[in-house]
Amino acid sequence: MTLLALLLLLSYLAGSTPTSIIAGKITRGIDIRDHGSGNAGGTNTFRVLGWKPALAVVSVDIFKGWLAAAIIAGWTFGGALGQLPNWDADLLAILCGSAAVLGHTYTVFGGFRGGKGVGTLGGMVLHLAPLMVPLGLAAWLLVLVTSGYVGLGSVTAVTLFPLLIYVQDGTLASTLGYFSLLMTLFIWFTHRGNIARLLAGTENRFEKALIFRRR
């Protein structure tokens, strides 16, 4: 279990890399959380810093999730810290990937105030179920360009994950199925503020994304 604890710690620390906070400090000498929506994620980086820093932030955030699930989960350190016999590979990837998502959301390097976990979650899904990523991205884009709400697009895309797993496997009674349900609940939780503002009609709309609006 020493090995498992180390893998989870490394995954958490990888996820904790405060990408958008670093970008804010480097490009403008600011804490990104003091501007825009106050969130340390890719969308707020775009609002405050522009598309180039946002692209870098989102890319690294996705990489963090993939790194934890695809690489860190497979490290054994030559057996020096023991082995994990009979462990399901998907389960270990899910545990390490989830630790990275938690690290991104509750980063130890930023007072446990990070992003909402969508990009890092996407990175681990890219390893676990790569075909789900383009479908989720398509759903996110469709909601974004028709409504202008980034948070709604993220919640919609993640909510499709269990449905797609069910269509693929015919059941959710599997390691990946249970994970899809738990991660959906987690993303709904991290977006609870967005959901509340949507219901109240006060959510910020990304006007530039509304490509079908009347002019």
N, C-alpha and C positions, 0 to 999 in steps of 0.2 A: 504493500500500500504506500510505501515511501515513494516509489516510482510514480504512482498515480497522483499523489499529492504534488510532486514536483512538476509533472506535466500540466496539471491544472493551474498551478501558480505561474508557470511560464506562459501559459495561454492567456491568463488574466493580465499579466504584465504586457504581453504583446498587444492585447486589445486595449489596454490602458493608454497606449501611446496617444497623447492628446493632439491629434493631427490638426484640427481646426484652430486650436489654441496656439499651437506653434506657428501656423500660417499667419494668424493675426499679429503675433509678436514680431515675426520676421518682416511682413510686408508693410504694416502700419504702426507697429509698436503698441497695439491695443490688445485687450482681452476680448475676444469675440463674444463672450457671454454678457458683456456690458452693452452690446449693440444689437440692433435688429430685434429678433424674437428672443434673444438671450440664450439660444440653444447652441451647443458646440457641435454642430453637424454640417453636412454639405450644403443644405438649402440656405442656412443662415450665412454661411461663408460666401455663397453666391450673392446674397443680398448686400452684404457689407463689403466684401473684398473683390467681387467680380468673378467671371467664369473661369479664368485660368487658375487662381488659387483653389476655387471650388472643385475643379476637375482633379487637381492633385490630391485634395483632401479626400474626395470620394474614392479615388483609385486606391489610396493607401488604406482607407477604412475597409474596403472590400478585401484587399490583400490580407489585412489582419485576421479576418475571419477564415479565409482560405488557408493561411499559414498555420493557424491553430489546428484546424480540422484535418488538413492534408499532410502536414509535415510534423508539427510538434506531437500530435497524437501517435505518431509512429516511432518516436525516439525511444530507444531502450538503454542508451549509454553503455552499450556493450554488455548489458546484463549486470553492471556493477551495483545497481540499486534494486535488483530483483527483476522478476518477470510478472506479466499479467496473463497467466494461463487461462485459456478458454474464454477470453474476453471477446465479445462481438466487436468487430472492427468499426461498424457503424456507430455502436454505442460509445466507444472511446472517442471517435471523431466528434460525436454530438456533445459529449461532456467537455472536451477541450474547446470546441467551437463556441459552446454556450458560455464557457468561462471568458472567452475573448469578447463576446457580446456584452457580458456583465462588466468587463473591464472598460469597454468603450462607453457604456452608459454611466458607470460609476467609477470613473478613472481615479486611481490613487494619486496621480500626478496633477490633478486639478480639483482637489477638495471633494472628490466623489461627485462632481457635477460634470457630466459629459454629454454625449449625444443621445439619440433615441434608439440606436442599435440596428437600424434598417440596413445600412450599407455593410456592416460587419456580418450581420445575419445572412445577407446576400452572398457574401464571400464563402461562408461555410456551406450554404446550400449549393453553391457552384461546385463544391467537391462532392457533396452527398447526393445531389439529384440535379445534375447540370442542365437537363432538359427543362426543368421547372423555371430556371432563371429567365430565359427569353420570354416565356409566357407571362411570368410575373412582371417583367419590365414592360411588356406590351400593355398589360392591364393598367399599370401605373401611368404610362404615357397617355393612354386613352382617357383616364379620369382627369389627368392634369390638363390636357388640351381642351377638354369639354367643360371642366368646372373651374380650373385655375387653383385648385386646392391641393398642395403638395402632400399634406398630411393625410387627406382623404385617399389620395392615390396610393400612398404607402400602406395604409390600413387595408385598403381593398386588395392590393397585390398579395399581402401576407395572408389575408383571409382566404384567398384562393388556394393557398398551399395545401391545406388538408383536403380540399375538394379534389385537387389534381392528384394527390397521393391516392385517394380513394378510387378515382377513375382508373389510375394506373394499376393498383394492386387489388382492387375489389374489396378492400378492408382498411381500417385504420388501426387494427389490432396488431401492430408491428412496432419495432423500435422507431422507424422513421415516421410512422403514423402518429404515435404518441408525442414524438418531438414536435411534429407540425402543429398539433393542438396546443401544446405548451408555449411554443414560440408565438403563435397567433395571440394567445392571451397576454403574453408579455408585451408584444408590440401595441396591442390595444391599451395596455396599462401605461406604457411610456408616451402614448399619444392621447391620454385622457384629457389633457388641457385642450388639444386641438378639437377633440370631439365635443367638449363642453362649449367651445367657442362656435363651432359649427351649428350646434343646436340653438345657441343664443343669437346666431347671425352676426357674430363679430370676428370671425376668423379672417386672417389676412389672405387675400387672394393674389395669386401670382399672375398679374394682368398680362404680362408679355407672353404667357403660355397659351392664352386664349386665341388660338389661331382660327377658330370658327366663329368668333363673335362678329356681330354686325358692326360695320364701320359707318 
